[in-house]
Amino acid sequence: MTTTPFKDRARIDAVDKVRGATAYAADIPVPGMLYAMLVPSLVAKGRIATLHVEDAVSVPGVVRILTPDDFPPPPEPVRFPNADAPPTLHRDIAFRGQPIALVVAETLEAATEGAERVAATFETQPFAATKRSALAVREEARPTAFGDAEAALAQATMTVDVEYESPAQHHNPIELISTTAVWTDGRLTIYEGTQFASGIKEVVARILRIDPGIVDVKSPSVGGAFGQKGWVQQQTAIIARAAMLLGRPVKLVTPRGQIFHLAKFRPNSTHRIRLGADAAGKMTGVHYVADQQQSRRGTFPPDYHAGPTRLYGIRNYYGGGVDYRIDTQPPGHMRAPHEHPACFAFECAVDELAYGLGADPVDFRIANDTRVDPQNGRPLSSRHLNECLSRGAQRFGWSKRTPKPGSMRAADGSLVGWGVASGIYPALVTATVATLRISADGTTRFATTHHEFGQGIKTAIGAVLLDGLEIDAAKLDIVLGDTTVAPQQITAGSWGTFSVVPTAALAVERMRAAISELLAGRQFSGTIHQQLAAIRRPFLTVDVSLLGPGQDAAALERLRRGQYAIAGPTFPEFTAMSYIAHFVEVQVEPTTRRIRMPRVVSVADCGRVVSPRTAVSQVRGGVVWAFGAALREATEVDPRFGGFLNNDLVDYVVPVNADIGEIEVDFINEPDPVANSVGVKGLGEVAMVGASAAIVNAIFHATGKRLRKLPVRIEHLLQVPIP
Ligand code: MOS
């Protein structure tokens, strides 16, 4: 495997993006478009008693109102990924904000007014709005255990027994959730910003009882996804049904306030951690049980302990999870879904333990390295966490830190705190297919599995194609997220690069072989386009497919059917994980207690870095989000009504530019020798993991106060005496 670093390249999509030329799903112009608006339920649980649409129908421009009667009964037996009920309209209400009707009109204004005029009455039922509600149902997941955690904790020299809480939080990508459905000549085309075009194709077909063969889904560009766009949305089949009933294209762009109630979200979770170390500073045992809020039939697992299991070589482990089933929409994946809250809790507990032992928090982590996956004893494909920690410490200037809390001050009198934490995320991969076609006219087209949602996957693919082939970069077209060109797999879990970059490398290799066969020893100068022209060959195409280690042909079949085709992080011969170390400086103003974050150093081990520019951006974005998660974001619930109260960007507070200081990013950039032919692992999610812990550990170092509940706000520091 070559270890030459990839060179820095501009984003392939940069010029179009800054010109506003990038078309997102809701921008696709379709003649004769109708506009739609959903009507949300105002009760949290019960059944629609009456639904009056007459007033709404009388609004000029309203064309039709869809109600639960407009949907075929769901096919049985049928499972919809992580949905309590098939995502259509129903009379039974499972959560506040659930759609009860859809108004379709000639204009957006008419649709909006019509939606406001739909009148419903409900037979209500008592409901549980939070984990602490009397009607919440507790359900334990199967634990993971190895060694003897209780014995290890009993024998430990130093233990901590602490509880951390992470609040419910909602994704707020800039692009809203939108669906445009077009029904013409017996084909249904859906334009939707999604991470899983083929999943939409299959599931919408099943819900509407049509042949998936007549459904096409296109998601050319997505304006931020982060897990929110990983599933068929609540609205997708409803809009498709409206287009089919009306014979005209229908578009819905869901307002942000409704998205808070319709989309997945990060559930509230509480993490009880007992962690012990011996006199030599080795962590010997951990007992980690997390609980989370869950919907009545949701399937997002409470497996928070899975990440920390693999962070250090702890030999005695008990990890458990608990769901509290309540009346909410199903929670789901939001960037680093388990690892972010888990590493917030665990890496703060590690800091508490290090302080208890009088150890330096960086040295303590370095001393707890492992070469194997503690869960199963398999070798790790690569692990450079200790290099991340030591390089980060060096770049940050950690040696100048005085360990005593409250012992460092800035020139303006602010308390200075320096904190560190590690992060970990599984290296996952999916079955992937691609078609590469190079033409004599100068164009190249690479059509493949997976989606671009701003993370830079096109730029990473482009790096491999442009490094390996003499082709015209300006006429390179990379087509993603389109079921008409390749079966689409869910792009999530940081597996995009691991999956598609080695596939692109394979396509390059096959293309070079095909060209040399075609030229049969003849020599032509110039690009591949010019060589093809010289031999009067209009184009040359290669088709490739690639499986992850240990995957077989069944994975390709699942890929073709819009089902999950994912492998890892445990592969037959090894376990593969990505790692990161974050170093954070906070400053706490002594009078206001305002917390600022002037600088961060983050060093990641994601294997070989294919696209340096987008990789740096991924890490910066992850750190910014961790700042939001640690100090700003929480979705509030009023237990009297259910639903989410602060469902807009005024009251759901996210970081702004002025909140963010310098974020210095570095990579180990060592190829993973066994994961795949290019030596890449994932980066998108590990970027965020642990950064919240580093911030909260820094606040402890600044103030001496251990804060164990996110988000940390000024009011939590008001009682802290400042010398
Ligand atoms: Mo990500 S939360 O796996 O899309």
Boltz pocket constraint, residues with backbone or C-beta under 6 A from the ligand:
constraints:
  - pocket:
      binder: B
      contacts: [[A, 195], [A, 225], [A, 226], [A, 227], [A, 228], [A, 230], [A, 333], [A, 334], [A, 335], [A, 336], [A, 337], [A, 491], [A, 492], [A, 493], [A, 494]]
      max_distance: 6.0
